[in-house]
C-alpha cells in the first residue's frame, strides 16, 4: 500500500516544508510509477488536489544500481545532487550521501538501511547495506533504488526553465528587477529558502495530478463523496485566500499549484469509480451524480463538522510548534 497524507503547510506559506514529509510523498509516487506498483494507494483528499511533478521528471532522477554494471560515479553523484540529496560526511538519514574515493554511501528513502556502493574504475563491484550507527557493512544487496527527495529538481534544464519563468512571472507581477534577481540567485544556489515550494511550477514543463501516477486500469474508490467534495472546495478556497495575501511576493496563480473541485472530480471520473455513501445519502454511480449526492447528503441532515475540522487542524499546528 502506498500512502500520501495531507500536506502539512499551505503552498503559499513562507516556511520550509518538512523534509521527511516530502520524502515520504515522493517515495509513494516513486512506487506508483514503478514497474510493479502497489495494489492500493491511499490518498488524502487534500493531497489529491495538490499538483505534483510529472512522472517522467521523477523517473529522470531515479536509478537502480546493481553490482556488475557499468556506471560512472560522477554521473550518480550528479543525479543525487539534482534530485535533492544532501552531501554529508557520514550518512545516517534518508536523502543523504557521502563519497570517499571509490566508495559512495547513500540512504535511499525506500530502503531500511543505507547502501555502500563500491567501484573499480567505471564498474560497480559491490552494493552492500551498512549500519549507520557503526558504519560497518551488514551484507550484500541485490540493488539499491534511488529516487528524488524533492520535487524541485536542479538539473541544467530545470534551472534554465526556472530562470526564464521566474523573470517572466516577476515582470508580469510588476516586481522590481532586483527582487526577481535575488530569488533567481537563491534558486540557482539550491537553497531551501522559505516559500521555495511555491515556485515549483517554474521548474517543470507542467505539473500534474497525483492521479497521473495511477497505473492504467486503476479504479478509484471515494469514501463519502459529499465530504470529499467539501474538502476539495475548502482546500481550494483556502489556497486562493493565501494567494491573495501573497500579492507582494513572487508566486504563481492557484491553478498552477492545485486542482479545483471540478478538475479533481473529473480525474476520478475518468477511471472506474467506486463510491461509498454514509447512511441517508443518495447513492449514484457516475461523476455527474456525485455532485447530486453531495446536495442530497446535505438535504438529508448531514452534520456540519467544520468546528471539528478547525480543532484538528489547530492540533496539527500545535504539534509542529507553529
C-alpha positions as CSV (number, residue, x, y, z in Angstrom):
1,X,0.0,0.0,0.0
2,X,1.3,3.5,-0.9
3,X,0.1,6.3,1.3
4,X,0.0,10.1,0.7
5,X,-1.1,12.1,3.6
6,X,-2.5,15.7,3.6
7,X,0.0,18.5,3.0
8,X,1.4,20.0,6.2
9,X,1.6,23.6,5.0
10,X,-0.2,26.0,2.8
11,X,1.5,26.2,-0.7
12,X,2.0,30.0,-0.2
13,X,3.3,29.7,3.4
14,X,6.7,31.3,3.8
15,X,8.0,28.2,5.5
16,X,10.5,25.5,4.6
17,X,8.5,22.3,4.2
18,X,9.3,19.3,6.4
19,X,11.9,17.3,4.5
20,X,10.8,13.9,5.9
21,X,7.2,14.6,4.8
22,X,8.3,15.5,1.3
23,X,10.5,12.4,1.1
24,X,7.5,10.2,2.1
25,X,5.3,11.7,-0.6
26,X,7.9,11.2,-3.3
27,X,8.6,7.6,-2.1
28,X,4.9,6.9,-2.6
29,X,4.9,8.5,-6.1
30,X,8.0,6.6,-7.0
31,X,6.4,3.3,-6.0
32,X,3.3,4.1,-8.0
33,X,5.3,4.9,-11.1
34,X,7.4,1.7,-10.9
35,X,7.2,-1.5,-12.9
36,X,5.5,-3.3,-10.1
37,X,3.3,-0.7,-8.4
38,X,1.5,-1.4,-5.1
39,X,-2.0,-2.8,-5.4
40,X,-3.5,0.0,-3.3
41,X,-2.9,3.7,-2.8
42,X,-4.5,5.7,0.0
43,X,-4.5,9.4,-0.8
44,X,-5.9,12.1,1.5
45,X,-8.5,14.4,-0.1
46,X,-6.3,17.4,0.5
47,X,-3.3,15.8,-1.2
48,X,-5.3,14.7,-4.2
49,X,-5.9,18.3,-5.3
50,X,-2.2,19.4,-5.0
51,X,-0.3,19.3,-8.3
52,X,3.0,17.4,-8.3
53,X,5.9,16.9,-10.6
54,X,5.2,14.8,-13.7
55,X,6.1,11.1,-13.6
56,X,8.7,11.5,-16.3
57,X,10.5,14.1,-14.3
58,X,10.6,11.8,-11.3
59,X,11.9,8.9,-13.4
60,X,14.6,11.1,-14.9
61,X,16.3,11.4,-11.5
62,X,15.7,7.8,-10.5
63,X,18.1,4.8,-10.8
64,X,18.6,1.2,-9.9
65,X,22.2,0.5,-9.0
66,X,23.4,-3.2,-9.2
67,X,26.8,-4.8,-8.8
68,X,28.5,-5.7,-12.1
69,X,27.1,-2.8,-14.1
70,X,29.0,0.0,-15.8
71,X,28.0,3.3,-14.2
72,X,30.1,6.4,-13.8
73,X,30.4,7.5,-10.1
74,X,30.3,11.2,-11.2
75,X,27.0,10.6,-13.0
76,X,25.4,9.0,-10.0
77,X,26.6,11.9,-7.8
78,X,25.1,14.4,-10.2
79,X,21.8,12.5,-10.2
80,X,21.7,12.6,-6.4
81,X,22.5,16.3,-6.2
82,X,20.0,17.2,-8.8
83,X,17.4,15.1,-7.0
84,X,17.9,16.9,-3.7
85,X,20.1,14.6,-1.7
86,X,22.4,16.3,0.8
87,X,26.1,15.5,0.7
88,X,27.4,14.8,4.2
89,X,30.5,13.4,5.9
90,X,28.7,10.3,7.3
91,X,25.3,9.0,6.1
92,X,22.7,8.5,8.7
93,X,19.4,9.9,7.4
94,X,17.3,9.2,4.3
95,X,18.1,11.6,1.4
96,X,21.8,11.9,2.2
97,X,25.0,10.6,0.6
98,X,28.8,10.6,1.2
99,X,31.7,10.0,-1.1
100,X,35.1,8.6,-0.2
101,X,37.3,7.7,-3.2
102,X,35.8,4.7,-4.9
103,X,33.0,4.4,-2.3
104,X,29.6,6.1,-2.3
105,X,27.3,5.8,0.7
106,X,23.6,6.6,0.0
107,X,20.5,6.3,2.1
108,X,17.6,5.8,-0.4
109,X,14.2,6.7,1.1
110,X,12.7,3.3,0.2
111,X,15.5,1.3,1.9
112,X,15.5,0.2,5.5
113,X,19.3,0.8,5.7
114,X,21.8,2.9,3.7
115,X,23.8,1.3,1.0
116,X,27.6,1.4,0.3
117,X,28.4,1.3,-3.4
118,X,31.9,0.3,-4.5
119,X,33.6,1.0,-7.8
120,X,36.6,-0.4,-9.7
121,X,37.1,2.1,-12.5
122,X,33.6,2.6,-14.0
123,X,32.3,-0.8,-12.9
124,X,30.1,-1.2,-9.8
125,X,31.8,-4.1,-8.0
126,X,29.6,-4.3,-4.8
127,X,26.4,-3.0,-3.2
128,X,26.2,-3.6,0.5
129,X,24.0,-2.5,3.3
130,X,25.6,-0.9,6.3
131,X,24.7,0.2,9.8
132,X,24.6,4.0,10.0
133,X,25.4,3.9,13.7
134,X,28.7,1.9,13.3
135,X,29.3,2.5,9.6
136,X,30.0,-1.3,9.3
137,X,28.7,-3.2,6.3
138,X,25.9,-5.7,7.0
139,X,25.5,-7.8,3.9
140,X,25.2,-7.8,0.1
141,X,22.3,-6.1,-1.6
142,X,20.8,-7.2,-4.9
143,X,20.3,-3.5,-5.8
144,X,19.7,0.0,-4.4
145,X,16.8,2.0,-5.8
146,X,17.2,5.8,-5.8
147,X,14.6,8.4,-6.5
148,X,14.4,12.2,-5.9
149,X,13.8,13.6,-2.4
150,X,12.4,16.9,-3.6
151,X,10.0,17.9,-6.4
152,X,12.3,20.9,-7.2
153,X,14.8,19.3,-9.4
154,X,18.0,21.2,-10.1
155,X,19.4,19.9,-13.3
156,X,20.6,22.2,-16.0
157,X,17.3,22.0,-17.9
158,X,15.2,22.7,-14.8
159,X,17.3,25.6,-13.7
160,X,17.3,27.2,-17.2
161,X,13.5,26.9,-17.3
162,X,13.1,28.3,-13.8
163,X,15.3,31.4,-14.6
164,X,13.1,32.2,-17.6
165,X,9.8,31.6,-15.9
166,X,10.6,33.4,-12.7
167,X,11.7,36.5,-14.6
168,X,8.5,36.3,-16.7
169,X,6.4,35.9,-13.6
170,X,8.2,38.8,-11.9
171,X,7.7,41.1,-14.8
172,X,4.0,40.1,-15.1
173,X,3.5,40.9,-11.4
174,X,5.4,44.2,-11.7
175,X,8.1,43.2,-9.2
176,X,11.4,45.1,-9.0
177,X,14.2,43.6,-11.1
178,X,16.4,43.4,-8.1
179,X,13.9,41.3,-6.1
180,X,13.5,38.9,-9.0
181,X,17.3,38.5,-9.3
182,X,17.5,37.7,-5.6
183,X,15.0,34.9,-5.9
184,X,16.7,33.5,-9.1
185,X,20.0,33.5,-7.3
186,X,18.6,31.6,-4.3
187,X,17.1,29.0,-6.7
188,X,20.4,28.6,-8.5
189,X,22.3,28.1,-5.2
190,X,20.0,25.2,-4.3
191,X,18.9,27.0,-1.1
192,X,15.8,25.6,0.7
193,X,14.5,29.1,1.5
194,X,11.0,29.8,2.9
195,X,8.4,29.7,0.2
196,X,10.5,27.8,-2.3
197,X,7.8,25.2,-2.8
198,X,5.5,27.9,-4.2
199,X,7.9,28.2,-7.2
200,X,7.5,24.5,-8.2
201,X,5.7,25.3,-11.5
202,X,8.8,27.2,-12.7
203,X,10.9,24.0,-12.7
204,X,8.7,21.8,-14.8
205,X,7.1,22.0,-18.3
206,X,3.9,21.2,-16.5
207,X,2.7,19.9,-13.2
208,X,0.2,17.1,-12.9
209,X,-2.2,15.5,-10.5
210,X,-1.5,12.5,-8.3
211,X,-3.8,10.5,-10.5
212,X,-1.3,10.7,-13.3
213,X,0.8,8.2,-11.3
214,X,-2.0,5.6,-11.2
215,X,-1.4,2.6,-13.4
216,X,-3.7,2.0,-16.4
217,X,-6.9,0.3,-15.4
218,X,-6.8,1.7,-11.8
219,X,-10.2,2.0,-10.1
220,X,-10.8,4.9,-7.8
221,X,-12.7,4.4,-4.5
222,X,-14.1,7.5,-2.8
223,X,-15.4,7.2,0.7
224,X,-18.2,9.7,1.4
225,X,-18.1,11.8,-1.8
226,X,-20.0,14.7,-0.3
227,X,-17.4,15.1,2.4
228,X,-14.5,14.7,-0.1
229,X,-16.0,17.4,-2.4
230,X,-16.4,19.7,0.6
231,X,-12.7,19.2,1.5
232,X,-11.7,19.9,-2.1
233,X,-13.7,23.1,-2.2
234,X,-12.5,24.3,1.2
235,X,-8.9,23.5,0.3
236,X,-9.1,25.5,-3.0
237,X,-10.7,28.4,-1.2
238,X,-8.0,28.4,1.4
239,X,-5.3,28.4,-1.3
240,X,-7.0,31.3,-3.1
241,X,-7.1,33.3,0.1
242,X,-3.4,32.7,0.8
243,X,-2.6,33.7,-2.8
244,X,-4.5,37.0,-2.3
245,X,-2.4,37.6,0.8
246,X,0.8,37.0,-1.1
247,X,0.3,39.6,-3.8
248,X,3.6,41.3,-3.0
249,X,5.6,38.1,-3.5
250,X,6.8,36.2,-6.5
251,X,4.2,33.4,-6.6
252,X,2.2,31.5,-9.2
253,X,-1.6,31.5,-9.5
254,X,-3.6,28.9,-7.5
255,X,-4.5,27.0,-10.7
256,X,-0.8,26.3,-11.2
257,X,-0.5,24.6,-7.8
258,X,-3.8,22.9,-7.2
259,X,-6.8,21.4,-8.9
260,X,-10.3,22.8,-8.3
261,X,-13.1,20.5,-7.1
262,X,-14.4,20.1,-10.7
263,X,-11.0,19.1,-12.0
264,X,-10.4,16.6,-9.2
265,X,-13.8,15.0,-9.7
266,X,-13.1,14.7,-13.4
267,X,-9.8,13.0,-12.7
268,X,-11.7,10.4,-10.6
269,X,-14.5,10.1,-13.1
270,X,-12.1,9.3,-16.0
271,X,-11.5,6.0,-14.3
272,X,-13.6,3.1,-13.0
273,X,-15.2,4.9,-10.0
274,X,-16.5,3.3,-6.8
275,X,-18.4,5.5,-4.3
276,X,-19.2,4.7,-0.7
277,X,-22.0,6.7,0.9
278,X,-22.9,7.1,4.6
279,X,-26.4,6.2,5.8
280,X,-29.0,8.6,4.4
281,X,-27.0,9.8,1.4
282,X,-28.4,9.4,-2.2
283,X,-26.4,6.7,-3.9
284,X,-25.3,7.2,-7.6
285,X,-22.7,5.6,-9.8
286,X,-21.5,8.4,-12.0
287,X,-19.3,11.6,-11.5
288,X,-22.3,13.7,-12.6
289,X,-24.4,12.1,-9.8
290,X,-21.6,12.6,-7.4
291,X,-22.4,16.3,-7.2
292,X,-26.1,15.5,-6.8
293,X,-25.2,13.2,-4.0
294,X,-23.4,16.0,-2.2
295,X,-26.5,18.1,-2.4
296,X,-28.7,15.2,-1.3
297,X,-26.4,14.4,1.7
298,X,-26.8,17.9,3.0
299,X,-30.6,17.9,2.4
300,X,-30.8,14.7,4.5
301,X,-29.4,16.4,7.5
302,X,-25.7,15.8,7.3
303,X,-23.8,17.3,10.3
304,X,-21.6,20.3,9.9
305,X,-18.2,19.1,11.1
306,X,-16.4,22.4,10.5
307,X,-15.7,23.0,14.2
308,X,-14.1,19.6,14.5
309,X,-12.0,20.2,11.3
310,X,-10.8,23.5,12.8
311,X,-9.8,21.8,16.0
312,X,-8.0,19.0,14.2
313,X,-6.0,21.5,12.1
314,X,-5.1,23.5,15.1
315,X,-3.9,20.4,16.9
316,X,-1.6,19.6,13.9
317,X,-0.2,23.1,14.1
318,X,0.4,22.8,17.9
319,X,2.3,19.5,17.3
320,X,4.6,21.3,14.8
321,X,5.0,24.2,17.1
322,X,3.6,26.7,14.6
